[in-house]
Amino acid sequence: MASCAECGDGIETAYDCRDCGDAFCIDHRLPGDHECASGTEDTVDVTDGGVVTEPTSLSLPDGPRVTLFLPVWRKIPWPIFPLLGVVLVPASVLALVFAPVALLGVALVPLSPLVLGLHVYHERLAHALAAESGEGEPDAWRPSGVYYFPVALLVFSRLIGDLGIVIAMGAIPGLIASIVYAVQKLRHR
């Protein structure tokens, strides 16, 4: 894990200064937020019209980072994701066995790990943002290999294309992963 050159705190995401090249945390990432050793000074330019302008900065302003899924997924209560996973996997197995058209099962099998995967992405993103802003969550459960391996197996079996292999290799571990995820989440509330 890298550490900030200004405050010395450990950081997961390092920001390199465009002037001195050192790695900094989110609070000290801009040249004005740390003692920059580049040796360059800000100069003031005068345009032809006599208006004083400062050099333009390409850095983003301070403030909370905007992420793609975070505002949406925070509003959805977490039990919906494991519940969808637990419902979709058996539904996909039943659709593959009993449905006259197996296309329903082909659509449902990959949907279950997608729903759970999006939730895990959101959870890890929320943990990373909380860690960077100093709002640590030491008791929060992070998904382990118990979750990732069955979902990877389900996706891999879906890619090789044989529906019998999807049922044999993918659907059952996906269901187990959904149940394990829900139980772990309840235990570490």
C-alpha positions as a Markdown table, in Angstrom:
| # | Residue | x | y | z |
|---|---|---|---|---|
| 1 | Met | 0.0 | 0.0 | 0.0 |
| 2 | Ala | 1.3 | 3.4 | -1.0 |
| 3 | Ser | 1.6 | 6.3 | 1.5 |
| 4 | Cys | 0.9 | 10.0 | 0.9 |
| 5 | Ala | 4.1 | 12.1 | 0.5 |
| 6 | Glu | 2.5 | 15.0 | 2.5 |
| 7 | Cys | 0.8 | 13.4 | 5.5 |
| 8 | Gly | 2.2 | 9.9 | 5.4 |
| 9 | Asp | -1.1 | 8.1 | 5.6 |
| 10 | Gly | -1.6 | 4.8 | 3.8 |
| 11 | Ile | -3.7 | 5.2 | 0.7 |
| 12 | Glu | -5.4 | 2.7 | -1.6 |
| 13 | Thr | -5.7 | 5.1 | -4.6 |
| 14 | Ala | -2.6 | 7.3 | -5.2 |
| 15 | Tyr | -2.8 | 10.5 | -7.0 |
| 16 | Asp | 0.3 | 11.7 | -8.8 |
| 17 | Cys | 1.1 | 15.4 | -8.8 |
| 18 | Arg | 1.4 | 16.8 | -12.3 |
| 19 | Asp | 4.3 | 19.1 | -11.2 |
| 20 | Cys | 6.5 | 17.1 | -8.8 |
| 21 | Gly | 5.4 | 13.6 | -9.6 |
| 22 | Asp | 5.0 | 12.4 | -6.0 |
| 23 | Ala | 2.0 | 10.2 | -4.9 |
| 24 | Phe | -0.6 | 11.9 | -2.6 |
| 25 | Cys | -3.9 | 11.1 | -0.9 |
| 26 | Ile | -7.1 | 12.6 | -2.1 |
| 27 | Asp | -6.8 | 15.6 | 0.3 |
| 28 | His | -3.2 | 16.6 | -0.9 |
| 29 | Arg | -3.4 | 15.7 | -4.6 |
| 30 | Leu | -3.4 | 19.2 | -6.0 |
| 31 | Pro | -0.2 | 21.3 | -6.2 |
| 32 | Gly | -1.7 | 23.9 | -3.8 |
| 33 | Asp | -2.5 | 21.3 | -1.2 |
| 34 | His | 1.1 | 20.2 | -0.6 |
| 35 | Glu | 4.6 | 21.6 | -0.8 |
| 36 | Cys | 5.4 | 21.0 | -4.4 |
| 37 | Ala | 9.1 | 20.5 | -5.1 |
| 38 | Ser | 8.9 | 21.2 | -8.8 |
| 39 | Gly | 10.5 | 24.6 | -8.6 |
| 40 | Thr | 8.0 | 26.2 | -10.9 |
| 41 | Glu | 6.1 | 29.2 | -9.8 |
| 42 | Asp | 2.6 | 30.2 | -11.0 |
| 43 | Thr | 3.0 | 33.0 | -13.4 |
| 44 | Val | 0.5 | 35.6 | -14.3 |
| 45 | Asp | -0.2 | 36.2 | -18.0 |
| 46 | Val | -1.5 | 39.4 | -19.5 |
| 47 | Thr | -3.6 | 39.1 | -22.6 |
| 48 | Asp | -3.7 | 41.6 | -25.4 |
| 49 | Gly | -6.8 | 43.3 | -23.9 |
| 50 | Gly | -5.0 | 44.1 | -20.7 |
| 51 | Val | -7.0 | 41.6 | -18.6 |
| 52 | Val | -4.9 | 39.6 | -16.1 |
| 53 | Thr | -5.5 | 35.9 | -16.3 |
| 54 | Glu | -4.1 | 33.0 | -14.3 |
| 55 | Pro | -2.9 | 29.8 | -15.9 |
| 56 | Thr | -5.6 | 27.4 | -16.6 |
| 57 | Ser | -5.7 | 24.3 | -14.4 |
| 58 | Leu | -6.7 | 20.9 | -15.8 |
| 59 | Ser | -7.3 | 19.3 | -12.4 |
| 60 | Leu | -10.8 | 18.6 | -11.1 |
| 61 | Pro | -12.2 | 20.8 | -8.3 |
| 62 | Asp | -12.2 | 19.5 | -4.7 |
| 63 | Gly | -15.4 | 17.7 | -3.6 |
| 64 | Pro | -16.9 | 14.3 | -3.5 |
| 65 | Arg | -16.0 | 12.0 | -6.3 |
| 66 | Val | -18.9 | 11.0 | -8.5 |
| 67 | Thr | -19.2 | 7.4 | -9.4 |
| 68 | Leu | -21.4 | 5.7 | -12.0 |
| 69 | Phe | -23.5 | 3.3 | -9.9 |
| 70 | Leu | -23.0 | 4.6 | -6.3 |
| 71 | Pro | -26.0 | 7.1 | -6.1 |
| 72 | Val | -28.4 | 4.6 | -7.6 |
| 73 | Trp | -27.3 | 1.4 | -5.7 |
| 74 | Arg | -27.2 | 3.1 | -2.3 |
| 75 | Lys | -30.9 | 3.7 | -2.5 |
| 76 | Ile | -31.7 | 0.0 | -3.1 |
| 77 | Pro | -31.8 | -2.0 | 0.1 |
| 78 | Trp | -29.2 | -4.7 | 0.1 |
| 79 | Pro | -31.5 | -7.7 | 0.8 |
| 80 | Ile | -32.9 | -7.3 | -2.7 |
| 81 | Phe | -29.7 | -8.5 | -4.3 |
| 82 | Pro | -29.3 | -11.9 | -2.5 |
| 83 | Leu | -33.0 | -12.4 | -2.8 |
| 84 | Leu | -32.9 | -11.9 | -6.5 |
| 85 | Gly | -29.9 | -14.3 | -6.7 |
| 86 | Val | -31.7 | -17.0 | -4.7 |
| 87 | Val | -34.9 | -16.7 | -6.8 |
| 88 | Leu | -33.2 | -16.4 | -10.2 |
| 89 | Val | -31.0 | -19.4 | -10.0 |
| 90 | Pro | -33.7 | -22.0 | -9.2 |
| 91 | Ala | -36.0 | -20.3 | -11.7 |
| 92 | Ser | -33.4 | -20.6 | -14.4 |
| 93 | Val | -32.9 | -24.3 | -13.6 |
| 94 | Leu | -36.7 | -24.9 | -13.7 |
| 95 | Ala | -36.9 | -22.9 | -17.0 |
| 96 | Leu | -34.2 | -25.1 | -18.5 |
| 97 | Val | -35.9 | -28.3 | -17.4 |
| 98 | Phe | -39.6 | -27.6 | -17.9 |
| 99 | Ala | -39.9 | -24.7 | -20.3 |
| 100 | Pro | -40.8 | -25.6 | -23.9 |
| 101 | Val | -38.4 | -22.8 | -25.0 |
| 102 | Ala | -35.0 | -22.9 | -23.3 |
| 103 | Leu | -34.4 | -19.2 | -24.1 |
| 104 | Leu | -35.9 | -18.2 | -20.8 |
| 105 | Gly | -33.3 | -20.2 | -19.0 |
| 106 | Val | -30.5 | -18.8 | -21.2 |
| 107 | Ala | -31.6 | -15.3 | -20.1 |
| 108 | Leu | -32.0 | -16.1 | -16.4 |
| 109 | Val | -28.8 | -18.1 | -15.7 |
| 110 | Pro | -26.4 | -15.2 | -16.4 |
| 111 | Leu | -28.7 | -12.7 | -14.8 |
| 112 | Ser | -28.2 | -14.0 | -11.3 |
| 113 | Pro | -24.5 | -13.5 | -11.0 |
| 114 | Leu | -24.9 | -10.1 | -12.8 |
| 115 | Val | -27.2 | -8.9 | -10.1 |
| 116 | Leu | -25.0 | -10.2 | -7.3 |
| 117 | Gly | -21.9 | -8.9 | -9.0 |
| 118 | Leu | -23.3 | -5.4 | -9.3 |
| 119 | His | -24.1 | -5.4 | -5.6 |
| 120 | Val | -20.6 | -6.6 | -4.7 |
| 121 | Tyr | -19.2 | -3.9 | -7.0 |
| 122 | His | -21.3 | -1.3 | -5.2 |
| 123 | Glu | -20.3 | -2.6 | -1.8 |
| 124 | Arg | -16.6 | -2.5 | -2.5 |
| 125 | Leu | -16.8 | 0.9 | -4.1 |
| 126 | Ala | -18.6 | 2.2 | -1.0 |
| 127 | His | -15.9 | 0.7 | 1.2 |
| 128 | Ala | -13.2 | 2.3 | -0.9 |
| 129 | Leu | -14.8 | 5.7 | -0.7 |
| 130 | Ala | -15.4 | 5.4 | 3.0 |
| 131 | Ala | -11.8 | 4.4 | 3.6 |
| 132 | Glu | -10.5 | 7.4 | 1.5 |
| 133 | Ser | -12.7 | 9.9 | 3.3 |
| 134 | Gly | -11.8 | 8.6 | 6.7 |
| 135 | Glu | -15.2 | 7.0 | 7.4 |
| 136 | Gly | -13.9 | 3.5 | 8.0 |
| 137 | Glu | -16.2 | 0.5 | 8.4 |
| 138 | Pro | -14.1 | -2.1 | 10.2 |
| 139 | Asp | -16.9 | -4.5 | 10.8 |
| 140 | Ala | -18.1 | -4.6 | 7.2 |
| 141 | Trp | -18.0 | -8.0 | 5.5 |
| 142 | Arg | -16.1 | -8.1 | 2.2 |
| 143 | Pro | -17.0 | -10.8 | -0.3 |
| 144 | Ser | -14.5 | -13.7 | -0.2 |
| 145 | Gly | -13.6 | -16.6 | -2.5 |
| 146 | Val | -16.7 | -18.3 | -1.1 |
| 147 | Tyr | -18.7 | -15.9 | -3.3 |
| 148 | Tyr | -16.4 | -15.2 | -6.2 |
| 149 | Phe | -15.5 | -18.8 | -7.1 |
| 150 | Pro | -19.1 | -20.0 | -7.7 |
| 151 | Val | -20.0 | -16.9 | -9.6 |
| 152 | Ala | -16.9 | -17.2 | -11.8 |
| 153 | Leu | -17.7 | -20.9 | -12.3 |
| 154 | Leu | -21.3 | -19.9 | -13.4 |
| 155 | Val | -20.0 | -17.3 | -15.8 |
| 156 | Phe | -17.4 | -19.7 | -17.2 |
| 157 | Ser | -19.9 | -22.5 | -17.7 |
| 158 | Arg | -22.2 | -20.0 | -19.4 |
| 159 | Leu | -19.4 | -19.1 | -21.8 |
| 160 | Ile | -18.8 | -22.7 | -22.9 |
| 161 | Gly | -22.4 | -22.8 | -24.1 |
| 162 | Asp | -23.7 | -26.3 | -23.2 |
| 163 | Leu | -26.9 | -25.9 | -21.2 |
| 164 | Gly | -26.5 | -29.2 | -19.4 |
| 165 | Ile | -23.1 | -28.0 | -18.1 |
| 166 | Val | -24.7 | -24.8 | -17.0 |
| 167 | Ile | -27.1 | -26.7 | -14.8 |
| 168 | Ala | -24.4 | -29.1 | -13.5 |
| 169 | Met | -21.6 | -26.6 | -12.9 |
| 170 | Gly | -23.2 | -23.2 | -12.7 |
| 171 | Ala | -26.7 | -23.1 | -11.2 |
| 172 | Ile | -26.1 | -25.0 | -8.0 |
| 173 | Pro | -22.9 | -23.2 | -7.0 |
| 174 | Gly | -24.6 | -19.9 | -7.9 |
| 175 | Leu | -27.5 | -20.7 | -5.5 |
| 176 | Ile | -25.1 | -21.7 | -2.8 |
| 177 | Ala | -23.2 | -18.4 | -3.3 |
| 178 | Ser | -26.4 | -16.5 | -3.0 |
| 179 | Ile | -27.3 | -18.1 | 0.3 |
| 180 | Val | -23.8 | -17.8 | 1.7 |
| 181 | Tyr | -23.7 | -14.1 | 0.7 |
| 182 | Ala | -27.1 | -13.4 | 2.4 |
| 183 | Val | -26.0 | -15.3 | 5.6 |
| 184 | Gln | -22.7 | -13.6 | 5.8 |
| 185 | Lys | -24.3 | -10.2 | 5.3 |
| 186 | Leu | -26.8 | -10.9 | 8.1 |
| 187 | Arg | -24.1 | -12.1 | 10.5 |
| 188 | His | -21.9 | -8.9 | 9.9 |
| 189 | Arg | -24.6 | -6.3 | 10.1 |
